[in-house]
Amino acid sequence: MHLLATSGADLDDLEQAVDLAQSPADIVVLSFSDSDLSALGEAWTGASAELPTLRLASLKRLKHPMSVDLYIDNVIVGARAVVVRCLGGLDYWRYGMERIAAVCRSRKILFAALPGDDRADDRLDDLSTLPKDATARLYGYLHEGGVGNAREAMRYLATLLGRATPFAEPVAIGSIVGFVPDRGAVAVDDLCRSDARPTALMVFYRASLLAADTAAIAELMRALESEGLAAAAVAVTSLKDPSIADALGRLMRQRCPAIILNATAFSALRDDGTTVLDVADVPVLQIVQAQSTEEAWASSSRGLSPTDLAMNVVLPELDGRLLARPIAFKGEMPVDPRLQFGAARYVPQHDRIGFVARLAARWAQLRALPAAERRVALMLSDYPARGGRRGYAVGLDTSASAAGIAGLLAKAGYDVGDAPPAAEAVEALLRDEADEIAVPLAFYQRALALLPDDLQRALQDSWGEADADPAFRDGAFRFSMLRAGKLIILLQPDRGSRADRKSGYHDTTVPPRHAYVALYAYLREAATVDALIHLGAHGTLEWLPGKALALSSACWPEAVLGPLPVIYPFIVNNPGEAMQAKRRLAALTLGHLTPPLSQAGLHGPLLELEGLVEEYAEADGLDKRRLKLLEDEIIARAWQSGLAADCGLDRTMSGREAIAQLDAQLCDIKELAVRDRLHVFGQAPEAAAIGLLADAMTAAAGQTGGVLDRVEVEARLEASAAAERSALLAALAGRRVAAGPAGAPSRGRLDVLPTGRNLTAIDPRAIPTRTAALVGVRAADEVIRRYLQDHGDYPRSLMLDLWASASLRTGGDDLAQALAYLGVRPRWDLNSNRVTGVDVLPLARLDRPRIDATLRISGLFRDLFEAQIALFDLAVQTVAALDEDNADNPLAAARRRGESLARVFGGAPGSYGAVAADLALGMAWDSRAKLGEAYLESASYSFGGEREGVSASDTFRERVRSADALVHAQDDRERDLLDGEEVADFAGGFAAAATSLGAAPALLHLDTSRPEAPKARSFGEEIARVVRGRVANPRWISGMLAHGYRGVAEIAQAIDALYAFAATSDTVPEHLFDLAHGALLRDEAVLDAMVARNPAAVATMAARFEDLLRRRLWVPRRNAVADELAVVRARLTQTEKVT
């Protein structure tokens, strides 16, 4: 058997090669830990006369292989002893470890390869030239830490080099020690004194204490004291160190902290899913001491490096910690010429420390207040800001949920007035039929004066004077608000102009309006609310201009919200946008169930057609004349209903072949998963709905090789409602809410149940996961199969949409799919499963040409997945460099032609969305080419390599023009491409752009909700399936009408999406508009119900149909349609109010 070799490339190859410009010394110590290096430097400086010469260097500066080679050639070869302490083990710095080991072995240099944490790695022992007892002693010195142990380590190394230098054994310094500013280390029991003030407990690394690198910690403790809290701090080796549990637990039981601030990195989860901090039952704020400089942070739109994102944000979130702010950044001290090294220490960021202290105090206050005294604001969103869409939230009946939460608070002892408001009262608020409150101009001006000068100027430049705001009249800003005791229910105001509301939501160049800033100031300072509940995904606050995370005072989310605690009920299957809220608002994102699912079934003519097909099957082989009559009837009805066109029937097909294809299409529609209800927060679905979702989950798990106990699935689903209620109450009481992963239940994700947990996401460094890589290959094969079927040849170039939430839900299916087109696969670290590079498959193993793939990434993907962008760019550059024929490798062909190899494109840093659908839905567009141009302009920024949001309009246009197909994947059954206009924004915008450039690429919708059997359909096929299975389905319409105002809004949302696809592409045949119109506006009973519940949404739907007629995108089969729409319009004008 002959194995075909693969080639590959590592992500470390993308680091900048540097020369540290050091000369040789007797001893060289390399470490990722600045504390190690700082302590060693201080120890050597204090005893240099008796010690050999020393060189110190940070491994963070030696990531590129060329940097390693330069350092070995310039420094290592002249050393007599080398110590390398590698955080994460061999795989985190394999090239350097193995090269140094080889050089030391060949030159008889003493070499100790040490782990950087408490996990043993036998491979490091194998690389060392020193015996195990020697490496163990050296590890002991550095693991225990401190200047004293560092001094003994240097003396021991001197002894190994032949000097008669006395040394002591490593001194064990406790794994946990108390810290008091100006005193330093104290016994933990010394902190166990009682204090009348609420306690803020701080936890940080012992290494920082031993290195005397505690300036930021001490400053934060003083800031907490100034906010009325009693600050206590402990330094620990690690929160996972079992030896700290007793002392820390004793301290927490004695002091009963009201809030914990944690500065340690990574997750502290134990095998049983708990952490040592859970004992306190309080929120834990994650504070960041960043590895980057303050200058890098200040200039970064992302806020933190990929390393800090993983260590200090994503992994701590697994424990349920809430990201606060960075309190310190690395700063390099002056270089000591004797060591040729300058230690790096944490430099406090005073402004951020003050904010963190205020945020901690607000969370602590929640715990201190009795329920009856807590003031709570519940805010509903106005997204996507179209007629009848107020109070929108993905999958959630917000009116019923708000009323349910009010009732829950009343039962828990909160002051909600004489009676909690009902859903009807909330709907009245959405129609502007609630009480009005006034925010005086003088109050607003005082609040405005507290904002940074740059933000004040931006407000003035963008919106003019405050009294010119549309919400301002008679000397004050006016807002509708529902008051119930100490509970306020209100609608989030427009963040931009009403004329451009939806597109303005994601415009990062424009600050929020005066009224927006005024309302949040009112909540904080006048209403003095203690907590804000943002109900459902999603609002606009977390999308305001500013950094993606690790916000500064100049970031608008912080400027508007301040340090107010936010509890954000969020649909469990949307991790990307949940993380946006969590990280930009310091919000506790509380997962809630997805809407109940059912199978679409068949209705009307399709149900009759199914009966005829079944009759045809029974007659087959019995009565040829009857069979022929049935065949003709079935095919005639299929063409009459448009179903024949939907499934691509050809009139030249044989009758048997045509009926087989129709039968498959009927089954496809019938089995479509449809959300026939909305979820009500804290309310359990009906038993039948629970059973259907349990069926879907167990089936999905079986398809992917897993096994789920249906009884357990149902139990977790039934427990979700109570868990949602209890978690909300716990959060409002300043108590801990357990963490839980976000994901799609319909994909068999039992781990996301029960809901009611603090949502978390996976470590981006592990994307694509090994499972995702397998799914990605299957998905790529299915797309290639479909393209070959339709076109008779392989595609040369594809465009793929990559979204953050889908990547977090699946572990990176879509990215793995893109890599599969190139003919590469991810390379993983064996211990951590972190992706470290790519392996290139030889063409003989690939058994097809390589396919040029371009990624059109969402703004959130850009913000969260910097490492994945680098990985894909590495794959592109590696494949382009191969010596393969142009026919087999279009990237190599592009390289030979001197063309740009940029293959990752998206919006400018800080921007979101694709604009095309927004522009279309404004109904002021005059040509599809304009919509295409909007898409091109919004996505023409290149990423990857050294391209960090570089404008590359010509390159992107060429990628769109040359694409043979666009691929958009849908990974779960809980949504479809008509749920919102986002898919039309990306896919329809691409289609409009390609058409304007003279191209006609295929548009492929890839259903990966069954990972074992992905299914590629044309967009036209998928849209037809959803219109027939959901939008025109009486079962779905009836289910939505049961939710009143919000349900009608969902119906209008589907028509918006259908309109956006029609405007941007040729994917919506006219008979689908006949179906939708007939089921909604022509059906008198449905129309009556919708007008009674939400006339504004009905007006929006009527306007869409009228505009389709005007543009001749829809030529109805019936001539009376225009008159019928006019009657609807006349009826709507008679309604009392259309909002």
Buried (B, 14 or more C-beta within 10 A) or exposed (E): EEEEEBBBBBBBBBBEBBEBEBEBBBBBBBBBBBBBBBBBBBBBBEEBEEBBBBBBBBBBBBBBBBBBBBBBEBBBBBBBBBBBBBBBBBBBBBBBBBBBBEBBEEBEBBBBBBBBBEEEBEBBBEBBBBEEEBBBBBBBBBBBBBBBBBBBBBBBBBEBBEEEBEBEEBEEBBBBBBBBBEEEBBEBEEBBEEEEBBBBBBBBBBBBBBBBBBBBBBBBBEBBBEBBBBBBBBBBBBBBBEEBBEBBBBBBEBBBBBBBBBBBBBBBBBEEEEBBBBBBBBBBBBBBBBBBBBEBBEEBBBBBBBBBBBBBBBBBBBBBBBBBBBBBBBBBEEEBEEBBBBBBBBBBBEBBBBBBBBBBBBBBBBBBBEBEEBBBBBBBBBBBBBBBBBBBBBBBBBBBBBBBBBBBBBEBEBBBEEEBBBBEBBBBBBBEBBEEBBBBBEBBEEBBEEBBEEBBEBBBEBBEEBEEBBBBEEEBBBBBBBBBBBBBBBBBBBBBBEEBBBBBBBBBEBBBBBBBBBBBBBBBBEBEBBBBBBBBBBBBBBBBBBBBBBBBBBBBBBBBBBBBBBBBBBBBBBBBBBBBBBBBBBBBBBBBBBBBBBBBBBBBBBEEBBEBBEBBEEBBEEEEEEBEEBBEBBBEBBBEBBBBBBBEBEEEBEBEEBBEBBBEBBEBBBEBBBBBBBBBBBBBBEEEBBBBBBBBBBEBBEBBEEEBEEEEBBBBBBBBBEBBBBBBBBBBBBBBBBBBBBBBBBBBBBEBBBBBBBBBBBBBBBBBBBBBBBBBBBBBBBBBEBBEEBEEEEBBBBBBBBBBBBBBBBBBBBBBBBBBBBBBBBBBBEBBEBBBBBBBBEBEEBEEBBBBBBBBBBBBBBBBBBBBBBBBBBBBBBBBBBEBEEEBBBBBBBBEEEEBBBBBBBBBBBBBBBBBBBBBBBBEBEEBBBBBBBBBBBBBBBBBBEBBBBEBBEBBBBBBBBBBBBBBBBBBBBBBBBBBBBBBBBBBBBBBBBBBBEBEBBBBBBBBBBBEEBBBBBBBBBBBBBBBBBBBBBBBBBBBBEBBBBBBBBBBBBBBBBBBBBBBBBBBBBBBBBBBBBBBBBBEEBBEBBBEBBBBBBBBBBBBBBBBBEBEBBEBEEEEBEEBBEEBBEBBEEEEEBB
